Amino acid sequence: MDAADLAFPTRSFETVVSTLALCSVTEPVRVLHEMSRVCRTDGQVLLLEHGRSSVSWLAALQDRTEASWASHVGCHWNRDPLALVLAAGLQVLDCRKTFFDLVYVIRAVPVKDSGRVRD
């Protein structure tokens, strides 16, 4: 199923989970909009993603090698998952980073009155 156009009714799930996917989709914000759409207003979106590190030498390596890495494995490993979640209009309840700040654990909820969520 296309993650940017989920074939589920609006507000179908209490919890929407995505693991290591935002790096490989063409339109990550659109995918997050869909996650928000299919999540109940009292539900949650749980994400385990990797992204651009805040460790300067590692971030520089990610930036320098991103194009080559993406062309070989389809992974844009220097995206900022937290910024993508915020751009999609989700409300972040918790964000933790670990392993050289490469791994993001994000818990978010749909914004109830957001015009971004398709009904």
Residue pairs with C-beta under 8 A, 6 or more apart in sequence:
1 7
3 21
3 25
3 31
3 34
4 25
4 26
4 27
4 30
4 31
4 34
5 34
6 34
6 35
6 37
6 38
8 38
9 38
10 37
10 38
10 117
10 118
10 119
11 37
11 38
11 39
11 40
11 41
11 43
12 38
12 40
13 38
13 39
13 40
13 43
14 39
14 40
14 42
14 43
14 44
15 39
15 43
15 44
15 45
15 46
16 35
16 38
16 39
16 43
16 44
16 45
16 46
17 45
17 46
17 47
18 31
18 35
18 45
18 46
18 47
18 48
18 49
19 47
19 48
19 49
20 48
20 49
20 50
21 31
21 49
22 28
22 31
22 32
22 47
22 49
22 51
22 79
22 81
22 84
23 49
23 50
23 51
23 75
23 76
23 77
23 79
24 74
24 75
24 76
25 31
28 79
28 84
29 84
29 87
29 88
32 45
32 84
32 85
32 87
32 88
32 90
33 88
33 89
33 116
33 117
33 118
35 45
35 88
35 90
36 45
36 88
36 89
36 90
36 110
36 111
36 114
36 116
36 117
37 110
37 117
37 118
37 119
39 45
39 109
39 110
40 110
41 109
41 110
41 112
43 109
43 110
44 93
44 107
44 108
44 109
45 85
45 90
45 106
45 107
45 108
45 109
45 110
46 106
46 107
47 81
47 85
47 104
47 105
47 106
47 107
47 108
48 103
48 104
48 105
48 106
49 81
49 103
49 104
49 106
50 77
50 81
50 102
50 103
50 104
51 77
51 78
51 79
51 80
51 81
51 82
51 102
51 104
52 59
52 62
52 63
52 77
52 78
52 79
52 80
53 59
53 62
53 100
53 101
53 102
54 97
54 101
55 100
55 101
58 100
58 101
58 102
59 78
62 77
62 78
63 78
66 76
66 77
66 78
69 75
69 76
69 77
70 76
70 77
81 104
81 106
82 92
82 95
82 104
82 106
85 92
85 106
85 108
86 92
88 116
89 111
89 114
89 116
89 117
90 108
90 109
90 110
90 111
91 108
91 109
91 110
91 111
92 106
92 107
92 108
93 107
93 108
93 109
94 105
94 106
94 107
95 104
95 105
95 106
95 107
96 104
96 105
97 103
97 104
97 105
98 105
110 117
111 117
